[in-house]
């Protein structure tokens, strides 16, 4: 079934001429790409303080923004309906205090276990509060991630790597089995409590040098990761854990398909872990999810890099092992460029939100990402790193770092603010639910991907059971676009939701055959199947 939309666009906005022309969009629900798994965010690092110390009313509002799938009395979504929540397993930086050599103390983590082997499941209280709220709201998936082995088993007694050991995992080699058992103990606890984690990411950005003290972390070679994964797989099988390991979490997409930065020990991860001819093949391990993951940092600008990098992921998977899926598991703004301005400092407005929406679009439509996850769900920093922001009041932009007084006071209370990034992610996460299929959506006039990336982008998804279709438009241009909807009796109920400079995922009534997409906006069109044609009533 092909559905044709006629889109009236100014060719001036496509850098061609000032004449008006109609552009056709073709949807074909019979052409399917990836099955969508989830949209998520991380509880690192602010949840440990917000979830423990903040007034209940503010915590509840943050949870509603992140997890709610409901609508208010005006038809507006109450939240963005995340379908995955990422929980950071702490490894003891908080116990070390200042001797941890991490001056950014928000990034030191508590740990359920101490160096003497004593367990305390009341630890990580603030994070557990948000974890429990996610379960109350019905979030579908839960992923645990660990950044470093516990400090008492590392080579240098810290949760950061030593400057002279920037290539190898920061763990005493003889402690690998104990470390695997430690992680399994935590997963076992939550499974026994009836609240299991669906996934574990057993390492994070192992390509980077983590000796600087900005956050807990450890480098690791592919060989070291393989050894740890095999040990964890045996431990999981022995305990009959339901958790699957998610492999990758590379700090740059290019480590998946090349020896990026000439790093042969940590590059080409798709081939290393998932080529059936590789001696380190993981595809036959029962406790490993058949997926590879990485982060969108550093590969999103300029636009040609954004496009080419994602194409290469798809090509590499197709040529190596088409049975695995790709997950984008972390992104926030780390690059400065002309599109977003204001450097790294926080921006609650639409410009940064559109920039992120463009990245989501390309990760989904070119890299075939099944899961897309933002970095921190909440932050106190004057930095483009969160979905929800906390500060000291009107005119304040949050903390700039450990030397200002807000760095400590915002651990206990502050003004909470949503952002356009939050709601633009919601244009995807609230409506594209687990199990939906991405379907073919293309412009018949076949404008180049580069032209679309600076003008109008579109992706579409279909519920295989309900047959509803979700279409997400990202209008990067400064001009309104008018979409002429088709004569198609199969779909009779149309709902539009807009995030723009003056709207936060706001419901806009859609009637007739003309859909207006505001300039500089993200619009989600929900097309509900006309079940009256099947002899039933709504």
Buried (B, 14 or more C-beta within 10 A) or exposed (E): EEBBBBBBBBBEBBEEEEEEEEBBBBBBBEBBBBBBBBBBBBBBBBBBBBBBBBEEEBBEBBBBBBBBBEBEEEEBBBBBBBBBBBBBBBBBBBBBEEEBBBEBBBBBBBBBBBBEEEEEEEBBEBBBBBBEBBBEBEBBBBBBBBBBBBBBBBBBBBBBBBEEBEBBBBBBEEBBEBBBBBBBBBBBBBBEEEEBBBBBBBBBBBBBEBBEBEBBBBBBBBEBBBBBBBBBBBBBEEBEBEBBBBBBBBBBBBBBBBEBEEBEBBBBBBBBBBBEEBEBBBBEBEBBBBBBBBBBBBBBBEBEEBBEBBBBBBEBBEEBBEEBBBBBBBBBBBBEEEBBEEEBBBBBBBBBBBBBBBBBBBBBBBBBBBBBBBBBBBBBBBBBBBBBBBBBEEEBBBBEEEEEEBBEEBBEBBBBBBBBBBBBBBBBBBBBBBEBBBBBBBBEBEBEBEBBBBBBBBBBBBBEEEBBBBBBBBBBBEBBBEBBBBEBEBBBBBBBBBBBBEBBBBBBEBEEEEBBBBBBBBBBBBBBBBBEEEEEEE
